[in-house]
Amino acid sequence: MAQTKADRSAAAKKAAATRKRNETRTSSQKAGTKAAATRQGKSAAQSGQQAKRAAGTAAGGVSSAARAAGTAAKQAAKSVATRAAGAKR
């Protein structure tokens, strides 16, 4: 049975709405990934600053400085990985 013009028009509108929904979802996912990477990067920078402050204090700060430096490195790696994952999308 042949499609009427109204049927084709309705199908086209439905397809356009689906494409728009998919586009919105994709852009939202990218924005969320970028925001997460930014948060993680700021956290890494903060840990780095904390390590620097701890290293500047007396000898007791050596262990906390090492811990903070390790945390900074871990957070930086997470940030880089997240940003790379976002770039793939």
C-alpha positions as CSV (number, residue, x, y, z in Angstrom):
1,M,0.0,0.0,0.0
2,A,1.4,3.4,-1.0
3,Q,2.2,6.0,1.7
4,T,0.3,9.2,1.6
5,K,2.1,12.5,1.7
6,A,0.9,13.0,5.3
7,D,2.4,9.7,6.3
8,R,5.8,10.6,4.8
9,S,5.7,14.1,6.4
10,A,4.9,12.6,9.8
11,A,7.7,10.0,9.4
12,A,10.1,12.8,8.4
13,K,9.2,14.9,11.5
14,K,9.6,12.0,13.8
15,A,13.1,11.2,12.3
16,A,14.1,14.9,12.7
17,A,13.0,14.9,16.3
18,T,15.0,11.7,17.0
19,R,18.1,13.2,15.3
20,K,17.7,16.4,17.4
21,R,17.4,14.3,20.6
22,N,20.5,12.3,19.8
23,E,22.5,15.4,19.0
24,T,21.5,17.0,22.3
25,R,22.4,13.9,24.3
26,T,25.8,13.7,22.6
27,S,26.6,17.3,23.2
28,S,25.5,17.0,26.9
29,Q,27.8,13.9,27.4
30,K,30.7,15.8,25.9
31,A,30.1,18.8,28.2
32,G,29.8,16.5,31.2
33,T,33.1,14.7,30.4
34,K,34.9,18.0,29.8
35,A,33.6,19.3,33.2
36,A,34.7,16.2,35.0
37,A,38.2,16.5,33.5
38,T,38.4,20.1,34.5
39,R,37.3,19.2,38.1
40,Q,39.9,16.4,38.2
41,G,42.6,18.7,36.9
42,K,41.9,21.4,39.5
43,S,41.9,18.7,42.2
44,A,45.4,17.6,41.0
45,A,46.7,21.2,41.0
46,Q,45.4,21.6,44.5
47,S,47.1,18.4,45.7
48,G,50.3,19.6,44.1
49,Q,50.1,22.9,45.9
50,Q,49.5,21.0,49.2
51,A,52.5,18.8,48.5
52,K,54.6,21.9,47.9
53,R,53.5,23.5,51.2
54,A,54.1,20.3,53.1
55,A,57.6,19.9,51.7
56,G,58.4,23.5,52.7
57,T,57.7,22.8,56.4
58,A,59.7,20.9,58.9
59,A,60.9,17.3,58.5
60,G,57.5,16.0,59.7
61,G,56.0,17.2,56.5
62,V,58.0,14.9,54.3
63,S,55.6,12.0,54.6
64,S,52.5,14.2,54.0
65,A,54.3,15.9,51.1
66,A,55.0,12.5,49.5
67,R,51.4,11.5,50.0
68,A,50.1,14.7,48.5
69,A,52.5,14.4,45.6
70,G,51.2,10.9,44.9
71,T,47.6,12.1,45.1
72,A,48.4,14.9,42.7
73,A,50.0,12.5,40.2
74,K,47.0,10.2,40.4
75,Q,44.5,13.0,39.9
76,A,46.5,14.4,37.0
77,A,46.5,11.0,35.3
78,K,42.7,10.7,35.9
79,S,42.1,14.1,34.4
80,V,44.2,13.3,31.3
81,A,42.4,10.0,30.8
82,T,39.0,11.6,31.2
83,R,39.8,14.4,28.7
84,A,41.1,11.9,26.2
85,A,38.0,9.8,26.5
86,G,35.9,12.9,25.9
87,A,37.9,13.8,22.8
88,K,37.1,10.4,21.3
89,R,33.4,11.0,21.3
